[in-house]
Amino acid sequence: MRGMGLFCIGAVEKKAVVVNEEIVIREMMSLVMTADHRYGDAALFMPLYKTFKNYMADPTNYKDEEQKQNAHWSEAVKKVD
């Protein structure tokens, strides 16, 4: 099966991170995204990445309407007949 993009998601683990110049323990998850350049440039995949990232950051307050502003440039350009 072919796919234009792939997310590899790691487990959520507690890790030490720096927040406001202090070391604190936070739940962190590794995320790797790869995309096949034959389907398009990186700009094509950024809306998908931003939508996924924003959902994972705060799923309770996620609003799909706000993500539509991250449209690919080809969708934002008016079609001229």
HUNORLIN-V46410 format. One record per residue. N is the residue number from 1. PHI is phi in degrees with one decimal (* if undefined). Layout:
n=N phi=PHI
n=N phi=PHI
This chain:
n=1 phi=*
n=2 phi=-95.7
n=3 phi=-145.5
n=4 phi=-84.6
n=5 phi=-151.6
n=6 phi=-145.0
n=7 phi=-103.7
n=8 phi=-113.3
n=9 phi=-112.2
n=10 phi=-90.5
n=11 phi=-73.8
n=12 phi=-79.9
n=13 phi=-134.0
n=14 phi=-79.9
n=15 phi=-137.9
n=16 phi=-81.4
n=17 phi=-134.6
n=18 phi=-96.5
n=19 phi=-131.7
n=20 phi=52.6
n=21 phi=65.4
n=22 phi=-126.7
n=23 phi=-87.4
n=24 phi=-131.4
n=25 phi=-95.5
n=26 phi=-133.6
n=27 phi=-79.9
n=28 phi=-125.6
n=29 phi=-134.2
n=30 phi=-82.7
n=31 phi=-142.0
n=32 phi=-125.1
n=33 phi=-123.3
n=34 phi=-129.0
n=35 phi=-138.0
n=36 phi=-85.9
n=37 phi=-64.7
n=38 phi=-69.4
n=39 phi=-88.5
n=40 phi=156.4
n=41 phi=-82.5
n=42 phi=-61.1
n=43 phi=-61.2
n=44 phi=-68.4
n=45 phi=-93.4
n=46 phi=-62.9
n=47 phi=-59.5
n=48 phi=-63.9
n=49 phi=-61.7
n=50 phi=-63.4
n=51 phi=-62.6
n=52 phi=-62.3
n=53 phi=-60.8
n=54 phi=-66.0
n=55 phi=-65.9
n=56 phi=-67.2
n=57 phi=-68.3
n=58 phi=-156.8
n=59 phi=-64.3
n=60 phi=-67.3
n=61 phi=-104.0
n=62 phi=-67.2
n=63 phi=-125.9
n=64 phi=-62.0
n=65 phi=-60.5
n=66 phi=-68.0
n=67 phi=-77.4
n=68 phi=-66.2
n=69 phi=-72.2
n=70 phi=-91.3
n=71 phi=-61.1
n=72 phi=-63.9
n=73 phi=-55.9
n=74 phi=-69.8
n=75 phi=-83.4
n=76 phi=-82.7
n=77 phi=-81.6
n=78 phi=-68.1
n=79 phi=-79.3
n=80 phi=-108.7
n=81 phi=-84.6
